[in-house]
Every structure is written in C-alpha cells, then in structure tokens.
C-alpha cells in the first residue's frame, strides 16, 4: 500500500503548528479521502513512542507522560482516556501487554501522543522528514 504524500504532510504541519498549511492539507484529504491514515498514524505512533521511551521505560514514566499529555489537551483538545493511553503506549514498550480500546480512542491517543512527542523533541526538518519517511515505509509494507 502506497502512502499518500498528504499524510506525512498532515503530520508535519500538525507538529510544526502551521495551522493554515494543516487546514489546507486537511481540506485536500477531506476531498480525496484519508485512505491509509490509520496504518500511517500507527507507524508514526510506534516510532515516536520508541523514540521517547525506548524499551526501558516503566509504567511510572508512561503515567507521568500521559498526565502531561492530558493536561496539555485540557483547553479544547480531544478527550483522552488515561488508562487507555497508558495501555496503548505500554503496548509499544512491552508487546505482551493486551488492551481493549475503541478505534476512535486509539486514533485520538495516537494523534495526541505523536504531536506531543514530536513537538517536545524539537526535531529539525531533516529529523522529522526521516521519521515520517520511515513511518511511510513501515505503513507501506504488506
């Protein structure tokens, strides 16, 4: 599956806080369809969580992160269930962790987590492009 170039651009403009460009990309995707977004967002989420936590982070690190994430969303951001966010993030650190979360909540958690991690990391354009290209490669695999 080929990843539309608008999907990495959507994440890029979101991370950079370029609201006008983000609105323009969103309008194009609304017109053309968001095909591939769940796979691409899952790949970006995986890479972002791995970048932030690695394999050594514990539950306390994740709980602190989710608390900060939810606090940042308190002024008009999407509602994120804390336990679901912790479980979804922990499942990247420890793949043996199971969770039962709605697809809608998974999408909210992934988008908010990606935005927070990639914004907090102050990635250069080259670093952000490399991460988004890697995610597109992962999402394109069968």
C-alpha positions as protocol buffer text, in pm:
chain_id: "A"
residue {
  index: 1
  type: UNK
  ca { x: 0 y: 0 z: 0 }
}
residue {
  index: 2
  type: UNK
  ca { x: 143 y: 334 z: -104 }
}
residue {
  index: 3
  type: UNK
  ca { x: 114 y: 616 z: 150 }
}
residue {
  index: 4
  type: UNK
  ca { x: -31 y: 939 z: 11 }
}
residue {
  index: 5
  type: UNK
  ca { x: 217 y: 1229 z: 40 }
}
residue {
  index: 6
  type: UNK
  ca { x: -56 y: 1432 z: 210 }
}
residue {
  index: 7
  type: UNK
  ca { x: -46 y: 1205 z: 517 }
}
residue {
  index: 8
  type: UNK
  ca { x: 316 y: 1282 z: 616 }
}
residue {
  index: 9
  type: UNK
  ca { x: 248 y: 1647 z: 527 }
}
residue {
  index: 10
  type: UNK
  ca { x: -56 y: 1645 z: 757 }
}
residue {
  index: 11
  type: UNK
  ca { x: 156 y: 1518 z: 1049 }
}
residue {
  index: 12
  type: UNK
  ca { x: 440 y: 1759 z: 963 }
}
residue {
  index: 13
  type: UNK
  ca { x: 213 y: 2065 z: 965 }
}
residue {
  index: 14
  type: UNK
  ca { x: 48 y: 1945 z: 1288 }
}
residue {
  index: 15
  type: UNK
  ca { x: 385 y: 1902 z: 1462 }
}
residue {
  index: 16
  type: UNK
  ca { x: 513 y: 2236 z: 1335 }
}
residue {
  index: 17
  type: UNK
  ca { x: 195 y: 2415 z: 1444 }
}
residue {
  index: 18
  type: UNK
  ca { x: 140 y: 2551 z: 1093 }
}
residue {
  index: 19
  type: UNK
  ca { x: -237 y: 2578 z: 1123 }
}
residue {
  index: 20
  type: UNK
  ca { x: -301 y: 2734 z: 780 }
}
residue {
  index: 21
  type: UNK
  ca { x: -100 y: 2464 z: 600 }
}
residue {
  index: 22
  type: UNK
  ca { x: -259 y: 2195 z: 818 }
}
residue {
  index: 23
  type: UNK
  ca { x: -608 y: 2321 z: 728 }
}
residue {
  index: 24
  type: UNK
  ca { x: -514 y: 2314 z: 357 }
}
residue {
  index: 25
  type: UNK
  ca { x: -383 y: 1955 z: 378 }
}
residue {
  index: 26
  type: UNK
  ca { x: -689 y: 1853 z: 577 }
}
residue {
  index: 27
  type: UNK
  ca { x: -918 y: 2002 z: 310 }
}
residue {
  index: 28
  type: UNK
  ca { x: -733 y: 1806 z: 36 }
}
residue {
  index: 29
  type: UNK
  ca { x: -764 y: 1486 z: 239 }
}
residue {
  index: 30
  type: UNK
  ca { x: -1132 y: 1552 z: 307 }
}
residue {
  index: 31
  type: UNK
  ca { x: -1184 y: 1581 z: -71 }
}
residue {
  index: 32
  type: UNK
  ca { x: -964 y: 1285 z: -174 }
}
residue {
  index: 33
  type: UNK
  ca { x: -1011 y: 1054 z: 124 }
}
residue {
  index: 34
  type: UNK
  ca { x: -799 y: 969 z: 425 }
}
residue {
  index: 35
  type: UNK
  ca { x: -704 y: 624 z: 291 }
}
residue {
  index: 36
  type: UNK
  ca { x: -405 y: 483 z: 475 }
}
residue {
  index: 37
  type: UNK
  ca { x: -421 y: 720 z: 773 }
}
residue {
  index: 38
  type: UNK
  ca { x: -477 y: 450 z: 1039 }
}
residue {
  index: 39
  type: UNK
  ca { x: -174 y: 249 z: 920 }
}
residue {
  index: 40
  type: UNK
  ca { x: 44 y: 558 z: 878 }
}
residue {
  index: 41
  type: UNK
  ca { x: -57 y: 707 z: 1214 }
}
residue {
  index: 42
  type: UNK
  ca { x: 10 y: 372 z: 1385 }
}
residue {
  index: 43
  type: UNK
  ca { x: 359 y: 364 z: 1230 }
}
residue {
  index: 44
  type: UNK
  ca { x: 435 y: 723 z: 1336 }
}
residue {
  index: 45
  type: UNK
  ca { x: 300 y: 643 z: 1684 }
}
residue {
  index: 46
  type: UNK
  ca { x: 525 y: 336 z: 1710 }
}
residue {
  index: 47
  type: UNK
  ca { x: 835 y: 535 z: 1607 }
}
residue {
  index: 48
  type: UNK
  ca { x: 751 y: 832 z: 1831 }
}
residue {
  index: 49
  type: UNK
  ca { x: 686 y: 616 z: 2138 }
}
residue {
  index: 50
  type: UNK
  ca { x: 1002 y: 415 z: 2072 }
}
residue {
  index: 51
  type: UNK
  ca { x: 1197 y: 741 z: 2034 }
}
residue {
  index: 52
  type: UNK
  ca { x: 1060 y: 883 z: 2360 }
}
residue {
  index: 53
  type: UNK
  ca { x: 1062 y: 573 z: 2581 }
}
residue {
  index: 54
  type: UNK
  ca { x: 1283 y: 309 z: 2420 }
}
residue {
  index: 55
  type: UNK
  ca { x: 1247 y: -35 z: 2570 }
}
residue {
  index: 56
  type: UNK
  ca { x: 1350 y: 54 z: 2926 }
}
residue {
  index: 57
  type: UNK
  ca { x: 1074 y: 293 z: 3034 }
}
residue {
  index: 58
  type: UNK
  ca { x: 850 y: 186 z: 3316 }
}
residue {
  index: 59
  type: UNK
  ca { x: 484 y: 239 z: 3389 }
}
residue {
  index: 60
  type: UNK
  ca { x: 564 y: 544 z: 3607 }
}
residue {
  index: 61
  type: UNK
  ca { x: 731 y: 717 z: 3310 }
}
residue {
  index: 62
  type: UNK
  ca { x: 427 y: 649 z: 3095 }
}
residue {
  index: 63
  type: UNK
  ca { x: 182 y: 763 z: 3366 }
}
residue {
  index: 64
  type: UNK
  ca { x: 373 y: 1091 z: 3402 }
}
residue {
  index: 65
  type: UNK
  ca { x: 377 y: 1141 z: 3024 }
}
residue {
  index: 66
  type: UNK
  ca { x: 3 y: 1070 z: 2991 }
}
residue {
  index: 67
  type: UNK
  ca { x: -71 y: 1314 z: 3274 }
}
residue {
  index: 68
  type: UNK
  ca { x: 127 y: 1583 z: 3092 }
}
residue {
  index: 69
  type: UNK
  ca { x: -43 y: 1492 z: 2764 }
}
residue {
  index: 70
  type: UNK
  ca { x: -392 y: 1519 z: 2913 }
}
residue {
  index: 71
  type: UNK
  ca { x: -308 y: 1846 z: 3089 }
}
residue {
  index: 72
  type: UNK
  ca { x: -197 y: 1991 z: 2756 }
}
residue {
  index: 73
  type: UNK
  ca { x: -527 y: 1886 z: 2598 }
}
residue {
  index: 74
  type: UNK
  ca { x: -743 y: 2034 z: 2875 }
}
residue {
  index: 75
  type: UNK
  ca { x: -812 y: 2355 z: 2682 }
}
residue {
  index: 76
  type: UNK
  ca { x: -1017 y: 2228 z: 2392 }
}
residue {
  index: 77
  type: UNK
  ca { x: -816 y: 1921 z: 2289 }
}
residue {
  index: 78
  type: UNK
  ca { x: -969 y: 1577 z: 2235 }
}
residue {
  index: 79
  type: UNK
  ca { x: -1076 y: 1380 z: 2541 }
}
residue {
  index: 80
  type: UNK
  ca { x: -819 y: 1107 z: 2610 }
}
residue {
  index: 81
  type: UNK
  ca { x: -885 y: 820 z: 2848 }
}
residue {
  index: 82
  type: UNK
  ca { x: -580 y: 797 z: 3078 }
}
residue {
  index: 83
  type: UNK
  ca { x: -589 y: 419 z: 3129 }
}
residue {
  index: 84
  type: UNK
  ca { x: -633 y: 358 z: 2757 }
}
residue {
  index: 85
  type: UNK
  ca { x: -346 y: 591 z: 2669 }
}
residue {
  index: 86
  type: UNK
  ca { x: -119 y: 425 z: 2924 }
}
residue {
  index: 87
  type: UNK
  ca { x: -206 y: 78 z: 2795 }
}
residue {
  index: 88
  type: UNK
  ca { x: -158 y: 174 z: 2429 }
}
residue {
  index: 89
  type: UNK
  ca { x: 180 y: 336 z: 2495 }
}
residue {
  index: 90
  type: UNK
  ca { x: 292 y: 49 z: 2719 }
}
residue {
  index: 91
  type: UNK
  ca { x: 198 y: -198 z: 2443 }
}
residue {
  index: 92
  type: UNK
  ca { x: 474 y: -43 z: 2229 }
}
residue {
  index: 93
  type: UNK
  ca { x: 729 y: -73 z: 2510 }
}
residue {
  index: 94
  type: UNK
  ca { x: 613 y: -423 z: 2607 }
}
residue {
  index: 95
  type: UNK
  ca { x: 432 y: -602 z: 2320 }
}
residue {
  index: 96
  type: UNK
  ca { x: 293 y: -866 z: 2559 }
}
residue {
  index: 97
  type: UNK
  ca { x: 50 y: -607 z: 2701 }
}
residue {
  index: 98
  type: UNK
  ca { x: -306 y: -652 z: 2580 }
}
residue {
  index: 99
  type: UNK
  ca { x: -566 y: -377 z: 2558 }
}
residue {
  index: 100
  type: UNK
  ca { x: -925 y: -332 z: 2452 }
}
residue {
  index: 101
  type: UNK
  ca { x: -974 y: 22 z: 2321 }
}
residue {
  index: 102
  type: UNK
  ca { x: -1214 y: 158 z: 2060 }
}
residue {
  index: 103
  type: UNK
  ca { x: -1066 y: 253 z: 1724 }
}
residue {
  index: 104
  type: UNK
  ca { x: -1179 y: 612 z: 1778 }
}
residue {
  index: 105
  type: UNK
  ca { x: -994 y: 636 z: 2111 }
}
residue {
  index: 106
  type: UNK
  ca { x: -685 y: 468 z: 1962 }
}
residue {
  index: 107
  type: UNK
  ca { x: -678 y: 733 z: 1688 }
}
residue {
  index: 108
  type: UNK
  ca { x: -714 y: 1017 z: 1939 }
}
residue {
  index: 109
  type: UNK
  ca { x: -440 y: 876 z: 2162 }
}
residue {
  index: 110
  type: UNK
  ca { x: -205 y: 815 z: 1870 }
}
residue {
  index: 111
  type: UNK
  ca { x: -253 y: 1163 z: 1720 }
}
residue {
  index: 112
  type: UNK
  ca { x: -215 y: 1344 z: 2053 }
}
residue {
  index: 113
  type: UNK
  ca { x: 88 y: 1134 z: 2154 }
}
residue {
  index: 114
  type: UNK
  ca { x: 261 y: 1185 z: 1819 }
}
residue {
  index: 115
  type: UNK
  ca { x: 203 y: 1559 z: 1832 }
}
residue {
  index: 116
  type: UNK
  ca { x: 334 y: 1588 z: 2189 }
}
residue {
  index: 117
  type: UNK
  ca { x: 644 y: 1372 z: 2145 }
}
residue {
  index: 118
  type: UNK
  ca { x: 749 y: 1516 z: 1810 }
}
residue {
  index: 119
  type: UNK
  ca { x: 678 y: 1874 z: 1920 }
}
residue {
  index: 120
  type: UNK
  ca { x: 856 y: 1833 z: 2256 }
}
residue {
  index: 121
  type: UNK
  ca { x: 1161 y: 1681 z: 2082 }
}
residue {
  index: 122
  type: UNK
  ca { x: 1213 y: 1995 z: 1868 }
}
residue {
  index: 123
  type: UNK
  ca { x: 1316 y: 1785 z: 1568 }
}
residue {
  index: 124
  type: UNK
  ca { x: 1499 y: 1950 z: 1283 }
}
residue {
  index: 125
  type: UNK
  ca { x: 1326 y: 1939 z: 945 }
}
residue {
  index: 126
  type: UNK
  ca { x: 1565 y: 1663 z: 836 }
}
residue {
  index: 127
  type: UNK
  ca { x: 1495 y: 1457 z: 1151 }
}
residue {
  index: 128
  type: UNK
  ca { x: 1119 y: 1498 z: 1113 }
}
residue {
  index: 129
  type: UNK
  ca { x: 1135 y: 1409 z: 743 }
}
residue {
  index: 130
  type: UNK
  ca { x: 1343 y: 1099 z: 819 }
}
residue {
  index: 131
  type: UNK
  ca { x: 1096 y: 983 z: 1084 }
}
residue {
  index: 132
  type: UNK
  ca { x: 794 y: 1043 z: 858 }
}
residue {
  index: 133
  type: UNK
  ca { x: 967 y: 865 z: 568 }
}
residue {
  index: 134
  type: UNK
  ca { x: 1047 y: 569 z: 793 }
}
residue {
  index: 135
  type: UNK
  ca { x: 684 y: 561 z: 908 }
}
residue {
  index: 136
  type: UNK
  ca { x: 561 y: 570 z: 547 }
}
residue {
  index: 137
  type: UNK
  ca { x: 792 y: 277 z: 471 }
}
residue {
  index: 138
  type: UNK
  ca { x: 659 y: 78 z: 766 }
}
residue {
  index: 139
  type: UNK
  ca { x: 297 y: 158 z: 679 }
}
residue {
  index: 140
  type: UNK
  ca { x: 352 y: 59 z: 314 }
}
residue {
  index: 141
  type: UNK
  ca { x: 459 y: -295 z: 399 }
}
residue {
  index: 142
  type: UNK
  ca { x: 210 y: -571 z: 341 }
}
